Amino acid sequence: MLSACAFCTGCSRAPSISVIGSFFPVWMLCLLIGTVLTFVARAVLVRFRLETEVGPLALFYPCLGTLCACLLWLIFFQ
């Protein structure tokens, strides 16, 4: 039990933001913005007819969303 508590100390300092009086963890904001950026990237790829060039779409878009969310986290909150 004590060793489990030692590993949880890294989770104690999770940054949060206030949205209309409620505090939300920052990773939720990063996930939301990453999803929006993925939709924007899809619109751009469809607009220029490049979506067929990116490979398996079921793998590409979740990876792009994860990449955007992690980059936002690293740039703004680390």
Contact map, one row per residue, 1 for C-alpha under 8 A:
111110000000000000000000000000000000000000000000000000000000000000000000000000
111111000000000000000000000000000000000000000000000000000000000000000000000000
111111100000000000000000000000000000000000000000000000000000000000000000000000
111111110000000000000000000000000000000000000000000000000000000000000000000000
111111111000000000000000000000000000000000000000000000000000000000000000000000
011111111000000000000000000000000000000000000000000000000000000000000000000000
001111111100000000000000000000000000000000000000000000000000000000000000000000
000111111111000000000000000000000000000000000000000000000000000000000000000000
000011111111000000000000000000000000000000000000000000000000000000000000000000
000000111111100000000000000000000000000000000000000000000000000000000000000000
000000011111110000000000000000000000000000000000000000000000000000000000000000
000000011111110000000000000000000000000000000000000000000000000000000000000000
000000000111111000000000000000000000000000000000000000000000000000000000000000
000000000011111100000000110000000000000000000000000000000000000000000000000000
000000000000111110000000110000000000000000000000000000000000000000000000000010
000000000000011111000011110000000000000000000000000000000000000000000000000000
000000000000001111100011110000000000000000000000000000000000000000000000000000
000000000000000111111111000000000000000000000000000000000000000000000000000000
000000000000000011111111000000000000000000000000000000000000000000000000000000
000000000000000001111100000000000000000000000000000000000000000000000000000000
000000000000000001111110000000000000000000000000000000000000000000000000000000
000000000000000001111111000000000000000000000000000000000000000000000000000000
000000000000000111101111100000000000000000000000000000000000000000000000000000
000000000000000111100111110110000000000000000000000000000000000000000000000000
000000000000011110000011111110000000000000000000000000000000000000000000000000
000000000000011110000001111111000000000000000000000000000000000000000000100010
000000000000000000000000111111100000000000000000000000000000000000001000100000
000000000000000000000001111111110000000000000000000000000000000000000000000000
000000000000000000000001111111111000000000000000000000000000000000000000000000
000000000000000000000000011111111100000000000000000000000000000000001101100000
000000000000000000000000001111111110000000000000000000000000000011001000000000
000000000000000000000000000111111111000000000000000000000000000000001000000000
000000000000000000000000000011111111100000000000000000000000000000011000000000
000000000000000000000000000001111111110000000000000000000000000011111001000000
000000000000000000000000000000111111111000000000000000000000000010011000000000
000000000000000000000000000000011111111100000000000000000000000000000000000000
000000000000000000000000000000001111111110000000000000000000000010010000000000
000000000000000000000000000000000111111111000000000000000000100110010000000000
000000000000000000000000000000000011111111100000000000000000000000000000000000
000000000000000000000000000000000001111111110000000000000000000000000000000000
000000000000000000000000000000000000111111111000000000000000000000000000000000
000000000000000000000000000000000000011111111100001000000000000000000000000000
000000000000000000000000000000000000001111111110000000000000000000000000000000
000000000000000000000000000000000000000111111111000000000000000000000000000000
000000000000000000000000000000000000000011111111111000000000000000000000000000
000000000000000000000000000000000000000001111111111000000000000000000000000000
000000000000000000000000000000000000000000111111110000000000000000000000000000
000000000000000000000000000000000000000000011111110000000000000000000000000000
000000000000000000000000000000000000000000001111111100000000000000000000000000
000000000000000000000000000000000000000000001111111111000000000000000000000000
000000000000000000000000000000000000000001001100111111000000000000000000000000
000000000000000000000000000000000000000000000000111111100000000000000000000000
000000000000000000000000000000000000000000000000011111100000000000000000000000
000000000000000000000000000000000000000000000000011111111001000000000000000000
000000000000000000000000000000000000000000000000000111111001000000000000000000
000000000000000000000000000000000000000000000000000001111111000000000000000000
000000000000000000000000000000000000000000000000000001111111100000000000000000
000000000000000000000000000000000000000000000000000000011111110000000000000000
000000000000000000000000000000000000000000000000000000011111111000000000000000
000000000000000000000000000000000000000000000000000001111111111100000000000000
000000000000000000000000000000000000010000000000000000001111111110000000000000
000000000000000000000000000000000000000000000000000000000111111111000000000000
000000000000000000000000000000000000000000000000000000000011111111100000000000
000000000000000000000000000000000000010000000000000000000001111111110000000000
000000000000000000000000000000100110110000000000000000000000111111111000000000
000000000000000000000000000000100100000000000000000000000000011111111100000000
000000000000000000000000000000000100000000000000000000000000001111111110000000
000000000000000000000000000000001110110000000000000000000000000111111111000000
000000000000000000000000001001111110000000000000000000000000000011111111100000
000000000000000000000000000001000000000000000000000000000000000001111111110000
000000000000000000000000000000000000000000000000000000000000000000111111111000
000000000000000000000000000001000100000000000000000000000000000000011111111110
000000000000000000000000011001000000000000000000000000000000000000001111111111
000000000000000000000000000000000000000000000000000000000000000000000111111111
000000000000000000000000000000000000000000000000000000000000000000000011111111
000000000000000000000000000000000000000000000000000000000000000000000001111111
000000000000001000000000010000000000000000000000000000000000000000000001111111
000000000000000000000000000000000000000000000000000000000000000000000000111111
